[in-house]
Amino acid sequence: MRTTRVEVVKGLGKDGRFDPSALYRRLSPGVVTVLSIFDGDRQSLLQREDEDGEGGQGSGFVLDGQGYVATNAHVVTTGSPPNTKRAKEVYVELSDGSRVGARIVGEDPGADVALLKLDPAGLRLTPLKLGQSKDLVVGAPVAAIGSPFGERQSLSVGVISALDRTIQSLTAFQIGNAIQTDAAINPGNSGGPLLNGEGEVLGINSQIKSAGGGGEGVGFAVPVDTVRRSLRALRAEGRVDYGYLGVTSQPLYPQLAERLGLSVRGGALIVRVEDGSPADRAGLGTGGEKVDFQGQQDVPADGDVIVAVGGRKLTREADLADLISARDAGEEVELELLRDGKRRTEKITLGQRPERPPEPRR
């Protein structure tokens, strides 16, 4: 009978210092290469991930001793909903060079996350620990381990360059709270971990912004809280159902609030409501009067302003989308609104986010 050996990784910081060598020595065994075969073409095992992230090779990391592995959805699928196609075969190559088959438990194109499962019997697995997004700080040192251009077990280091970035998902919607880093991220790194000095996963490396196809100092990772939520749902249901309100909004900056004569100086001004959406059924609207403001035409002058979601005030441009998408379809949420100069609350049951937003009615 074959057994599974699980290596436990402890805190790696030495006197509070960032030690890339220690990180690599202890954590690289938990990072894997993911190889995908599409449409039965076995030659795709030899392909490299292309600039758009739709090739046959990427990275991933071990989650636990049961053989669960996290990676990017675009590493094991092609296309976008509703025309997404899974790889016909998926293999995971461990740090010792052994290659084992894996099945796709589920993928979340909305967060570019996929969950794989391999048979752990006889394997030596090193699970990586998931951190928390609240611990992210701009300037903090980070490390990325993966297989750029097929060069397995490669380490790059850098810092968190920025937080709260917005990147494109595999759907018509975007991924909020993304991490920007100057640690080298190249084709093939996709699906690998972005790590802090304690060896915790801060995110899944997902995208690069590049004019020439290589890492040029601007890489992006899906934040760990988003990753954790996706993995939990994929493990339980094989899919992720995001909450959906059905509005388009713009930030209510103080200057705009003053122009509109509003008593609040922050929130999300509704500019469109999608027909048949939960927001539409609840009566949220844009009003009838329009004004021009700082070169922007047809700004709703008497529409609803969402001030808070579930008791959390909206302070950033992406807050509304992030707070709604963090909830599940069918979940009831309380919105604090400003309507006709008066504050009020509305309880709305969120719908399931569609693959593509429908056309707005007003």
RODO-2510 file (C-alpha; in nm, 4 decimals, decimal comma):
residues 362
     n   res          X          Y          Z
     1     m     0,0000     0,0000     0,0000
     2     r     0,1402     0,3364    -0,1057
     3     t     0,1393     0,6208     0,1433
     4     t     0,1461     0,9957     0,1050
     5     r     0,4165     1,1978     0,2748
     6     v     0,3135     1,5521     0,3616
     7     e     0,5840     1,8091     0,4365
     8     v     0,4755     2,0796     0,6828
     9     v     0,6175     2,4245     0,6070
    10     k     0,6715     2,6472     0,9102
    11     g     0,7336     3,0227     0,9280
    12     l     1,0408     3,1134     0,7274
    13     g     1,1251     3,4676     0,8312
    14     k     1,4662     3,4880     1,0011
    15     d     1,4735     3,7747     1,2533
    16     g     1,1996     3,9376     1,0508
    17     r     1,4138     3,9441     0,7360
    18     f     1,3071     3,8388     0,3894
    19     d     1,5072     3,5288     0,2968
    20     p     1,4401     3,4200    -0,0647
    21     s     1,6830     3,1277    -0,0387
    22     a     1,4963     2,9837     0,2595
    23     l     1,1638     3,0409     0,0864
    24     y     1,2783     2,8572    -0,2214
    25     r     1,4412     2,5724    -0,0342
    26     r     1,1328     2,4981     0,1723
    27     l     0,8476     2,5960    -0,0606
    28     s     0,9545     2,5096    -0,4142
    29     p     0,8620     2,1392    -0,3639
    30     g     0,5027     2,2584    -0,3248
    31     v     0,5027     2,4329    -0,6631
    32     v     0,4162     2,2237    -0,9680
    33     t     0,4068     2,2516    -1,3450
    34     v     0,0644     2,1974    -1,5023
    35     l     0,0529     2,0445    -1,8509
    36     s    -0,2698     2,0429    -2,0518
    37     i    -0,3708     1,8537    -2,3647
    38     f    -0,6481     2,0093    -2,5701
    39     d    -0,8530     1,8255    -2,8328
    40     g    -0,6422     1,5121    -2,7960
    41     d    -0,3294     1,6772    -2,9346
    42     r    -0,0487     1,5252    -2,7336
    43     q     0,1947     1,7692    -2,8893
    44     s     0,0451     2,0389    -2,6685
    45     l     0,2466     1,8916    -2,3823
    46     l     0,5461     2,0494    -2,5511
    47     q     0,3822     2,3865    -2,6052
    48     r     0,4561     2,6906    -2,3967
    49     e     0,1880     2,9143    -2,2599
    50     d     0,1378     3,1898    -2,5144
    51     e     0,1177     3,5636    -2,4506
    52     d    -0,2562     3,5492    -2,3891
    53     g    -0,2248     3,2644    -2,1424
    54     e    -0,3994     3,0032    -2,3582
    55     g    -0,1209     2,7552    -2,4128
    56     g    -0,0726     2,4077    -2,2729
    57     q     0,1578     2,4828    -1,9829
    58     g     0,1463     2,6787    -1,6609
    59     s     0,2169     2,6500    -1,2907
    60     g     0,0246     2,5535    -0,9788
    61     f     0,0737     2,4729    -0,6127
    62     v    -0,0268     2,1990    -0,3695
    63     l    -0,3055     2,2837    -0,1260
    64     d    -0,3116     1,9781     0,1016
    65     g    -0,2085     1,6181     0,1471
    66     q    -0,5213     1,4940    -0,0300
    67     g    -0,3795     1,5960    -0,3664
    68     y    -0,5685     1,9178    -0,4374
    69     v    -0,3787     2,1651    -0,6546
    70     a    -0,4610     2,5287    -0,7365
    71     t    -0,3853     2,6922    -1,0712
    72     n    -0,5329     2,9449    -1,3151
    73     a    -0,8459     2,8567    -1,5080
    74     h    -0,6805     2,9684    -1,8311
    75     v    -0,4080     2,7060    -1,7865
    76     v    -0,6561     2,4176    -1,8154
    77     t    -0,9258     2,5740    -2,0349
    78     t    -0,9484     2,7653    -2,3610
    79     g    -1,2000     3,0231    -2,4730
    80     s    -1,4425     3,2165    -2,2570
    81     p    -1,7982     3,1496    -2,1395
    82     p    -2,0223     3,0228    -2,2854
    83     n    -1,7667     2,8642    -2,5199
    84     t    -1,5122     2,7473    -2,2636
    85     k    -1,3468     2,4128    -2,3377
    86     r    -1,1632     2,2091    -2,0790
    87     a    -0,8366     2,0357    -2,1517
    88     k    -0,8934     1,6732    -2,2483
    89     e    -0,6048     1,5612    -2,0281
    90     v    -0,4166     1,7362    -1,7482
    91     y    -0,0867     1,6321    -1,5946
    92     v     0,0943     1,7706    -1,2931
    93     e     0,4731     1,7581    -1,2825
    94     l     0,6159     1,7631    -0,9312
    95     s     0,9462     1,9144    -0,8251
    96     d     1,1174     1,5736    -0,8351
    97     g     1,0274     1,5403    -1,2037
    98     s     0,7524     1,2830    -1,1595
    99     r     0,4436     1,3386    -1,3737
   100     v     0,0968     1,2299    -1,2626
   101     g    -0,2472     1,2668    -1,4117
   102     a    -0,4958     1,5098    -1,2603
   103     r    -0,8638     1,5812    -1,3055
   104     i    -1,0269     1,9214    -1,3165
   105     v    -1,2565     1,9510    -1,0150
   106     g    -1,3853     2,2841    -1,1394
   107     e    -1,2861     2,6190    -1,2820
   108     d    -1,3934     2,9733    -1,2027
   109     p    -1,3504     3,1931    -1,5113
   110     g    -1,4723     3,4922    -1,3104
   111     a    -1,1592     3,4792    -1,0923
   112     d    -0,9304     3,2819    -1,3268
   113     v    -0,8961     3,0041    -1,0680
   114     a    -0,9086     2,6275    -1,1196
   115     l    -0,8947     2,3363    -0,8763
   116     l    -0,7245     2,0100    -0,9745
   117     k    -0,7131     1,6753    -0,7956
   118     l    -0,4435     1,4111    -0,8244
   119     d    -0,4040     1,0760    -0,6530
   120     p    -0,1659     1,1456    -0,3623
   121     a    -0,0745     0,7813    -0,2989
   122     g     0,3015     0,7352    -0,2937
   123     l     0,3721     1,1042    -0,3520
   124     r     0,5669     1,3451    -0,1361
   125     l     0,3533     1,6574    -0,1150
   126     t     0,4376     1,9974     0,0326
   127     p     0,1167     2,1981     0,0817
   128     l     0,1410     2,5760     0,0804
   129     k    -0,0526     2,7851     0,3302
   130     l    -0,2964     3,0522     0,2140
   131     g    -0,2463     3,3956     0,3703
   132     q    -0,4952     3,6819     0,4049
   133     s    -0,5547     3,9849     0,1853
   134     k    -0,5797     4,2132     0,4895
   135     d    -0,2081     4,1594     0,5494
   136     l    -0,1071     4,3003     0,2098
   137     v     0,1090     4,6139     0,2210
   138     v     0,2586     4,8080    -0,0683
   139     g     0,6372     4,7746    -0,0590
   140     a     0,6372     4,4385     0,1185
   141     p     0,8809     4,1868    -0,0342
   142     v     0,7340     3,8949    -0,2262
   143     a     0,8544     3,5918    -0,4189
   144     a     0,7099     3,4122    -0,7208
   145     i     0,7892     3,0494    -0,7988
   146     g     0,6802     2,8848    -1,1215
   147     s     0,7727     2,7626    -1,4677
   148     p     0,8279     3,0681    -1,6906
   149     f     0,8775     2,9613    -2,0523
   150     g     0,8845     2,6037    -1,9258
   151     e     1,1868     2,6634    -1,7015
   152     r     1,0641     2,4724    -1,3993
   153     q     1,1102     2,5729    -1,0354
   154     s     1,2194     2,9288    -1,1163
   155     l     1,2303     3,1933    -0,8439
   156     s     1,1881     3,5680    -0,8851
   157     v     1,1611     3,8300    -0,6131
   158     g     1,0275     4,1814    -0,5867
   159     v     0,7786     4,3863    -0,3914
   160     i     0,4076     4,4535    -0,3884
   161     s     0,3971     4,7525    -0,6230
   162     a     0,0297     4,8390    -0,5771
   163     l    -0,2980     4,7048    -0,4424
   164     d    -0,6623     4,7289    -0,5464
   165     r    -0,5853     4,6917    -0,9157
   166     t    -0,8548     4,5705    -1,1537
   167     i    -0,7692     4,3040    -1,4120
   168     q    -0,9752     4,1260    -1,6741
   169     s    -1,1196     3,7850    -1,5961
   170     l    -1,2071     3,5202    -1,8542
   171     t    -1,5588     3,6659    -1,8584
   172     a    -1,6991     4,0096    -1,9402
   173     f    -1,6515     4,1007    -1,5730
   174     q    -1,3332     4,2065    -1,3982
   175     i    -1,1320     4,0815    -1,1014
   176     g    -1,1007     4,3382    -0,8245
   177     n    -0,8366     4,3881    -0,5551
   178     a    -0,5641     4,2380    -0,7743
   179     i    -0,2031     4,2625    -0,6574
   180     q     0,0545     4,4376    -0,8755
   181     t     0,4146     4,3232    -0,8348
   182     d     0,7515     4,3835    -0,9967
   183     a     0,8605     4,0247    -0,9275
   184     a     0,9234     3,8833    -1,2744
   185     i     0,6081     3,7181    -1,4094
   186     n     0,6353     3,5590    -1,7532
   187     p     0,4298     3,3190    -1,9679
   188     g     0,4343     2,9896    -1,7786
   189     n     0,4235     3,1544    -1,4343
   190     s     0,0445     3,1612    -1,4548
   191     g    -0,1112     2,9594    -1,1740
   192     g     0,1927     2,9740    -0,9488
   193     p     0,1982     3,1341    -0,6033
   194     l     0,2964     3,4848    -0,5012
   195     l     0,4472     3,4418    -0,1538
   196     n     0,5284     3,6616     0,1428
   197     g     0,8303     3,6292     0,3696
   198     e     0,6487     3,3846     0,5965
   199     g     0,5839     3,1469     0,3093
   200     e     0,2138     3,2242     0,2827
   201     v     0,0376     3,2464    -0,0522
   202     l    -0,0788     3,6036    -0,1150
   203     g    -0,2248     3,5346    -0,4571
   204     i    -0,2104     3,3346    -0,7784
   205     n     0,0092     3,4869    -1,0470
   206     s    -0,2198     3,5434    -1,3412
   207     q    -0,1291     3,8186    -1,5863
   208     i     0,1437     4,0460    -1,7146
   209     k     0,1230     4,3835    -1,8787
   210     s     0,3780     4,3771    -2,1553
   211     a     0,4482     4,5331    -2,4921
   212     g     0,6775     4,2525    -2,6000
   213     g     0,5292     3,9376    -2,4482
   214     g     0,7651     3,9054    -2,1524
   215     g     0,7640     4,0263    -1,7961
   216     e     0,8517     4,3971    -1,8007
   217     g     0,8043     4,4851    -1,4388
   218     v     0,4233     4,4776    -1,4275
   219     g     0,2711     4,1507    -1,3131
   220     f    -0,0642     4,0840    -1,1497
   221     a    -0,1906     3,8207    -0,9077
   222     v    -0,5449     3,7237    -0,8133
   223     p    -0,5710     3,8114    -0,4401
   224     v    -0,5761     3,5278    -0,1904
   225     d    -0,9189     3,6076    -0,0424
   226     t    -1,0692     3,5758    -0,3906
   227     v    -0,8712     3,2561    -0,4463
   228     r    -0,9883     3,1068    -0,1162
   229     r    -1,3531     3,1804    -0,1914
   230     s    -1,3235     3,0237    -0,5380
   231     l    -1,1444     2,7130    -0,4136
   232     r    -1,3991     2,6575    -0,1373
   233     a    -1,6898     2,6741    -0,3839
   234     l    -1,5141     2,4631    -0,6470
   235     r    -1,4377     2,1934    -0,3940
   236     a    -1,7982     2,1877    -0,2703
   237     e    -1,9940     2,2464    -0,5915
   238     g    -1,7486     2,2421    -0,8819
   239     r    -1,8490     2,5976    -0,9749
   240     v    -1,8752     2,9499    -0,8321
   241     d    -2,2013     3,1480    -0,8402
   242     y    -2,1343     3,5188    -0,7955
   243     g    -2,3909     3,7590    -0,6578
   244     y    -2,5324     4,0064    -0,9073
   245     l    -2,7083     4,3403    -0,8591
   246     g    -2,7355     4,4638    -1,2169
   247     v    -2,6258     4,8270    -1,2102
   248     t    -2,3528     5,0370    -1,3631
   249     s    -2,2284     5,3151    -1,1401
   250     q    -1,9687     5,5858    -1,1128
   251     p    -1,7914     5,7158    -0,8034
   252     l    -1,9587     6,0058    -0,6288
   253     y    -1,6592     6,2331    -0,5831
   254     p    -1,6981     6,5359    -0,3528
   255     q    -1,6952     6,7753    -0,6490
   256     l    -1,9740     6,5834    -0,8232
   257     a    -2,1741     6,5567    -0,5010
   258     e    -2,1484     6,9331    -0,4590
   259     r    -2,2552     6,9890    -0,8201
   260     l    -2,5622     6,7701    -0,7644
   261     g    -2,6393     6,9270    -0,4279
   262     l    -2,6157     6,5973    -0,2403
   263     s    -2,5642     6,5621     0,1329
   264     v    -2,3179     6,2732     0,1009
   265     r    -1,9626     6,2972    -0,0317
   266     g    -1,9026     5,9377    -0,1264
   267     g    -2,0746     5,6340    -0,2716
   268     a    -2,1770     5,4921    -0,6081
   269     l    -2,4035     5,6999    -0,8311
   270     i    -2,6208     5,4680    -1,0402
   271     v    -2,5954     5,5550    -1,4088
   272     r    -2,7604     5,2451    -1,5585
   273     v    -2,9927     4,9700    -1,4413
   274     e    -3,0112     4,6446    -1,6339
   275     d    -3,3531     4,5274    -1,7396
   276     g    -3,4924     4,2471    -1,5248
   277     s    -3,2019     4,2585    -1,2794
   278     p    -3,2418     4,2460    -0,8995
   279     a    -3,1793     4,6220    -0,8928
   280     d    -3,4533     4,6751    -1,1509
   281     r    -3,7021     4,4635    -0,9563
   282     a    -3,6191     4,6560    -0,6387
   283     g    -3,6900     4,9866    -0,8100
   284     l    -3,3386     5,1299    -0,8141
   285     g    -3,3050     5,3955    -1,0797
   286     t    -3,1183     5,6820    -1,2390
   287     g    -3,3934     5,9439    -1,2181
   288     g    -3,4863     6,1621    -1,5122
   289     e    -3,2723     6,4753    -1,4970
   290     k    -2,9276     6,4807    -1,6584
   291     v    -2,6401     6,7258    -1,6236
   292     d    -2,2964     6,7744    -1,7749
   293     f    -2,0009     6,7607    -1,5384
   294     q    -1,6322     6,8153    -1,6148
   295     g    -1,6714     6,7065    -1,9765
   296     q    -1,8935     6,4129    -1,8884
   297     q    -2,2375     6,4269    -2,0477
   298     d    -2,5718     6,2973    -1,9228
   299     v    -2,4738     6,2404    -1,5620
   300     p    -2,7883     6,1437    -1,3635
   301     a    -2,8745     6,4370    -1,1397
   302     d    -3,1531     6,2806    -0,9333
   303     g    -3,0767     5,9092    -0,9399
   304     d    -3,0096     5,6742    -0,6519
   305     v    -2,6750     5,6775    -0,4749
   306     i    -2,5598     5,3575    -0,3035
   307     v    -2,3806     5,4674     0,0125
   308     a    -2,3145     5,1324     0,1810
   309     v    -2,3487     4,7584     0,1196
   310     g    -2,4158     4,5345     0,4174
   311     g    -2,3130     4,8137     0,6518
   312     r    -1,9826     4,8814     0,4753
   313     k    -1,9464     5,2303     0,3342
   314     l    -1,8283     5,2680    -0,0236
   315     t    -1,4999     5,4590    -0,0294
   316     r    -1,3283     5,3328    -0,3450
   317     e    -1,4380     5,3184    -0,7067
   318     a    -1,4366     4,9367    -0,7105
   319     d    -1,6073     4,8883    -0,3729
   320     l    -1,9591     4,8272    -0,5045
   321     a    -1,8555     4,5614    -0,7555
   322     d    -1,6210     4,3957    -0,5055
   323     l    -1,8757     4,3823    -0,2229
   324     i    -2,1487     4,2419    -0,4461
   325     s    -1,9314     3,9822    -0,6202
   326     a    -1,8011     3,8653    -0,2812
   327     r    -2,1537     3,7448    -0,2031
   328     d    -2,3339     3,4404    -0,3359
   329     a    -2,6269     3,4314    -0,5735
   330     g    -2,9500     3,4153    -0,3727
   331     e    -2,7999     3,5981    -0,0760
   332     e    -2,9950     3,8919     0,0666
   333     v    -2,7995     4,2140     0,1036
   334     e    -2,8935     4,5449     0,2617
   335     l    -2,8169     4,8579     0,0611
   336     e    -2,8070     5,2039     0,2133
   337     l    -2,9302     5,4528    -0,0458
   338     l    -2,9665     5,8251    -0,0891
   339     r    -3,2856     5,8966    -0,2841
   340     d    -3,4444     6,2386    -0,3261
   341     g    -3,2130     6,3739    -0,0590
   342     k    -3,3193     6,1182     0,2009
   343     r    -3,1410     5,8099     0,3283
   344     r    -3,3197     5,4771     0,3134
   345     t    -3,2370     5,1075     0,3151
   346     e    -3,3385     4,8394     0,0702
   347     k    -3,3013     4,4648     0,1168
   348     i    -3,2333     4,2984    -0,2165
   349     t    -3,1877     3,9314    -0,3018
   350     l    -2,8932     3,9055    -0,5376
   351     g    -2,9243     3,7183    -0,8636
   352     q    -2,6685     3,4950    -1,0319
   353     r    -2,4160     3,6869    -1,2337
   354     p    -2,4636     3,6160    -1,6054
   355     e    -2,1808     3,5274    -1,8393
   356     r    -2,2261     3,8647    -2,0043
   357     p    -2,4163     4,1689    -1,8767
   358     p    -2,7500     4,2246    -2,0528
   359     e    -2,8245     4,5529    -2,2237
   360     p    -2,9353     4,8270    -1,9827
   361     r    -3,2964     4,9451    -1,9927
   362     r    -3,2389     5,2876    -1,8447
***
